């Protein structure tokens, strides 16, 4: 896809406010651009290197953090304990010549006041919708670290259903490969039962490359067992590509599910 066609997709897909957000980011000087937006319910973080999902009853204190993502932001998580705060999502973008080179995602905490000579542009709080449109537009067009890193904060946004947009990125062969892999992974994490059929469709799509199919198999392994295990068993039994079948069997082996054990016995005792 040419830059012109990708840009056209972003302009059509995103509302005017999201376009203005992208323009403000692009107009920032080299250095760091900060923006914040509301986190969806069940998300909390320590403001540094931990983001928690599916917090129980809105209580995200120590010992009740649900599924966690530990980010490599250079902090020592064993030295100090932190409360888990329910937002906002904070995104720090590294800019060079009007383009985003990389980004870091945090939940909770507060921005540290930068030194006077630091090139930091704070865009304040954006709407979750505008932030998602900007981030997924970035993901769709940038074949850099920034493109793949933009997926995570988009999945944390409040009141925005992101999985249809993630499916569009994952299926678009013109999107950067690393970003497609991230889209499939977070599709499995964020979309739940509604995405299971689409993930199995991804595995069965003869036009997709093997890496994307295997990432879809992994995403299925992260689904609740009642959704993921039957899909993995079907793939292990019937998929035409041995490598994809082998990957499904690997993740079934990690599940500990009795249905997986029954399949292993069947395969091992087959004449």
C-alpha positions as CSV (number, residue, x, y, z in Angstrom):
1,X,0.0,0.0,0.0
2,X,1.4,3.4,-0.9
3,X,1.6,6.2,1.8
4,X,-1.1,8.1,-0.1
5,X,-3.6,5.2,0.0
6,X,-2.9,4.5,3.7
7,X,-3.4,8.1,4.5
8,X,-6.7,8.1,2.6
9,X,-7.9,5.1,4.7
10,X,-7.0,7.0,7.9
11,X,-8.8,10.1,6.8
12,X,-11.9,8.3,5.9
13,X,-12.0,6.0,9.0
14,X,-11.2,8.6,11.6
15,X,-13.4,11.5,12.7
16,X,-12.1,15.1,12.2
17,X,-11.0,15.3,15.8
18,X,-8.7,12.3,15.4
19,X,-7.3,13.9,12.3
20,X,-6.5,17.0,14.3
21,X,-4.9,14.9,17.0
22,X,-2.6,13.3,14.4
23,X,-1.8,16.7,13.0
24,X,-0.9,18.1,16.4
25,X,1.4,15.1,17.0
26,X,3.1,15.5,13.6
27,X,3.6,19.2,14.2
28,X,5.4,18.7,17.5
29,X,9.2,19.3,17.6
30,X,11.6,16.4,17.8
31,X,11.5,15.0,21.3
32,X,8.6,13.6,23.3
33,X,4.9,14.0,22.9
34,X,2.5,13.0,25.7
35,X,-1.2,12.3,25.6
36,X,-3.7,10.7,27.9
37,X,-7.1,9.2,27.6
38,X,-9.6,7.2,29.7
39,X,-9.0,3.5,30.4
40,X,-11.8,0.9,30.0
41,X,-13.3,-0.7,33.1
42,X,-11.2,-3.5,34.5
43,X,-7.9,-2.0,33.5
44,X,-5.4,-0.6,36.1
45,X,-1.7,0.1,36.3
46,X,1.1,1.1,38.6
47,X,1.9,4.2,36.5
48,X,5.2,2.6,35.5
49,X,5.8,-0.9,34.2
50,X,2.7,-3.0,35.0
51,X,-0.7,-2.9,33.4
52,X,-3.4,-5.2,34.8
53,X,-6.5,-6.5,32.9
54,X,-9.8,-7.9,34.2
55,X,-9.5,-6.6,37.7
56,X,-12.1,-8.1,40.1
57,X,-15.0,-5.8,41.0
58,X,-13.0,-2.7,40.2
59,X,-10.6,-3.6,43.0
60,X,-7.1,-3.6,41.6
61,X,-5.0,-3.6,44.7
62,X,-2.0,-5.8,45.5
63,X,-2.8,-9.4,45.1
64,X,-5.9,-8.8,42.9
65,X,-4.4,-7.6,39.7
66,X,-5.9,-10.2,37.3
67,X,-4.0,-10.8,34.1
68,X,-0.9,-8.5,34.1
69,X,1.4,-7.1,31.4
70,X,4.9,-6.3,32.6
71,X,6.5,-3.7,30.3
72,X,10.2,-3.2,29.8
73,X,10.3,0.5,30.9
74,X,13.5,0.1,32.9
75,X,12.1,0.0,36.4
76,X,12.8,-2.4,39.2
77,X,9.4,-3.8,40.1
78,X,10.8,-5.8,43.1
79,X,12.1,-2.7,44.9
80,X,8.9,-0.7,45.6
81,X,5.2,-1.7,45.8
82,X,2.7,0.4,44.0
83,X,-1.1,0.8,44.1
84,X,-2.9,-0.3,40.9
85,X,-4.8,2.8,39.6
86,X,-7.8,2.6,37.2
87,X,-6.4,4.9,34.5
88,X,-5.8,7.0,32.7
89,X,-3.9,5.5,29.8
90,X,-0.7,7.5,29.2
91,X,1.2,7.4,25.9
92,X,4.6,8.9,25.4
93,X,5.6,9.2,21.8
94,X,9.2,9.7,20.6
95,X,9.2,12.1,17.6
96,X,11.7,12.7,14.9
97,X,11.1,14.9,11.8
98,X,7.3,14.8,12.3
99,X,7.1,11.0,12.6
100,X,6.6,8.7,15.6
101,X,9.6,6.6,16.1
102,X,8.5,4.6,19.1
103,X,6.0,4.9,22.0
104,X,5.6,3.8,25.6
105,X,2.3,3.0,27.3
106,X,1.5,3.5,31.0
107,X,-1.7,3.2,33.1
108,X,-2.2,5.4,36.2
109,X,0.4,7.5,37.8
110,X,1.3,11.1,37.0
111,X,3.6,12.6,34.4
112,X,6.9,13.7,35.8
113,X,7.6,17.4,35.3
114,X,10.4,17.5,32.6
115,X,13.5,19.6,32.9
116,X,13.3,23.1,31.4
117,X,15.5,22.2,28.5
118,X,13.7,18.9,27.6
119,X,11.7,18.8,24.4
120,X,8.4,17.6,25.8
121,X,5.0,18.5,24.3
122,X,2.0,17.6,26.4
123,X,-1.2,17.4,24.4
124,X,-3.3,16.8,27.5
125,X,-6.3,14.5,27.6
126,X,-7.8,13.3,24.3
127,X,-11.1,11.5,23.9
128,X,-10.8,7.7,23.9
129,X,-12.3,7.5,20.4
130,X,-9.9,10.1,18.9
131,X,-6.9,8.4,20.6
132,X,-7.9,4.9,19.2
133,X,-8.4,6.3,15.7
134,X,-5.0,8.0,15.8
135,X,-3.2,5.0,17.3
136,X,-4.7,2.4,14.9
137,X,-4.0,4.7,12.0
138,X,-0.4,4.8,13.1
139,X,-0.4,1.0,13.4
140,X,-1.8,0.6,9.9
141,X,0.7,2.8,8.1
142,X,4.0,2.7,10.1
143,X,6.4,-0.3,9.5
144,X,8.4,0.7,12.6
145,X,8.4,-0.1,16.3
146,X,5.8,2.6,16.7
147,X,3.3,0.8,14.5
148,X,3.3,-2.4,16.5
149,X,3.5,-0.6,19.9
150,X,0.4,1.5,19.0
151,X,-1.8,-1.6,19.3
152,X,-1.6,-2.1,23.1
153,X,-2.8,1.4,24.2
154,X,-5.7,1.2,21.7
155,X,-7.0,-2.0,23.3
156,X,-7.0,-0.2,26.7
157,X,-9.3,2.7,25.7
158,X,-12.7,3.2,27.3
159,X,-16.0,2.8,25.4
160,X,-14.4,1.8,22.1
161,X,-14.9,-1.6,20.5
162,X,-11.5,-2.1,18.8
163,X,-11.7,-5.7,17.6
164,X,-13.3,-5.0,14.2
165,X,-10.4,-2.5,13.5
166,X,-7.9,-5.1,14.7
167,X,-9.3,-7.6,12.3
168,X,-9.0,-5.2,9.5
169,X,-5.4,-4.7,10.2
170,X,-4.7,-8.4,10.7
171,X,-6.3,-9.3,7.4
172,X,-4.7,-6.5,5.4
173,X,-1.6,-7.9,3.7
174,X,-0.5,-4.4,3.0
175,X,-0.2,-3.7,6.7
176,X,3.3,-4.2,8.2
177,X,3.8,-7.8,9.2
178,X,4.9,-7.1,12.8
179,X,1.8,-5.0,13.3
180,X,-0.5,-7.7,11.9
181,X,1.0,-10.1,14.4
182,X,0.4,-7.7,17.3
183,X,-3.2,-7.1,16.1
184,X,-3.9,-10.9,16.1
185,X,-2.4,-11.3,19.6
186,X,-4.5,-8.5,21.1
187,X,-7.5,-9.6,19.2
188,X,-7.3,-12.8,21.1
189,X,-6.8,-11.0,24.4
190,X,-9.4,-8.3,24.0
191,X,-12.2,-9.6,21.9
192,X,-13.2,-12.7,23.9
193,X,-15.8,-15.1,22.6
194,X,-16.9,-12.8,19.8
195,X,-13.6,-13.0,18.1
196,X,-13.1,-16.8,18.3
197,X,-14.8,-17.4,14.9
198,X,-12.7,-14.7,13.3
199,X,-9.5,-16.1,14.7
200,X,-10.3,-19.6,13.3
201,X,-11.1,-18.0,10.0
202,X,-7.6,-16.4,10.1
203,X,-6.0,-19.8,10.6
204,X,-8.0,-21.3,7.7
205,X,-7.3,-18.4,5.3
206,X,-5.1,-19.9,2.6
207,X,-3.9,-16.4,1.6
208,X,-2.3,-15.6,4.9
209,X,1.3,-16.4,5.6
210,X,2.3,-19.1,8.2
211,X,3.5,-16.6,10.8
212,X,0.2,-14.8,11.0
213,X,-1.7,-18.2,11.2
214,X,0.5,-19.3,14.0
215,X,0.0,-16.0,15.9
216,X,-3.8,-16.6,15.4
217,X,-3.4,-20.1,16.9
218,X,-1.6,-18.6,19.9
219,X,-4.4,-16.0,20.3
220,X,-6.9,-18.9,20.4
221,X,-4.9,-20.5,23.2
222,X,-5.5,-17.4,25.3
223,X,-9.3,-17.6,24.9
224,X,-11.5,-19.1,27.7
225,X,-11.2,-22.9,27.4
226,X,-14.8,-23.5,26.2
227,X,-14.1,-21.3,23.2
228,X,-10.4,-21.8,22.5
229,X,-9.8,-25.6,23.2
230,X,-12.5,-26.9,20.7
231,X,-11.1,-24.5,18.0
232,X,-7.5,-25.7,18.7
233,X,-8.6,-29.4,18.5
234,X,-10.3,-28.8,15.2
235,X,-7.1,-27.2,13.8
236,X,-4.9,-30.0,15.2
237,X,-7.1,-32.6,13.5
238,X,-7.8,-31.1,10.2
239,X,-5.5,-28.2,9.2
240,X,-3.6,-28.9,6.0
241,X,-0.3,-27.4,7.1
242,X,1.7,-29.6,9.5
243,X,3.4,-26.6,11.1
244,X,0.1,-25.1,12.1
245,X,-1.2,-28.4,13.4
246,X,2.0,-28.8,15.4
247,X,1.5,-25.3,16.9
248,X,-2.1,-26.0,17.9
249,X,-0.9,-29.3,19.6
250,X,1.7,-27.4,21.5
251,X,-0.8,-24.9,22.9
252,X,-3.2,-27.7,23.7
253,X,-0.4,-29.3,25.7
254,X,-0.2,-26.1,27.8
255,X,-3.9,-26.1,28.5
256,X,-4.1,-29.1,30.7
257,X,-7.6,-29.7,29.4
258,X,-8.9,-33.3,29.5
259,X,-10.1,-32.9,25.9
260,X,-6.6,-32.2,24.8
261,X,-5.3,-35.3,26.6
262,X,-7.9,-37.4,24.9
263,X,-6.7,-36.0,21.5
264,X,-3.1,-36.8,22.4
265,X,-4.1,-40.4,23.3
266,X,-6.0,-40.8,20.1
267,X,-3.1,-39.5,18.0
268,X,-0.4,-41.6,19.8
269,X,-2.4,-44.8,19.6
270,X,-3.4,-44.4,16.0
271,X,-2.1,-47.3,14.0
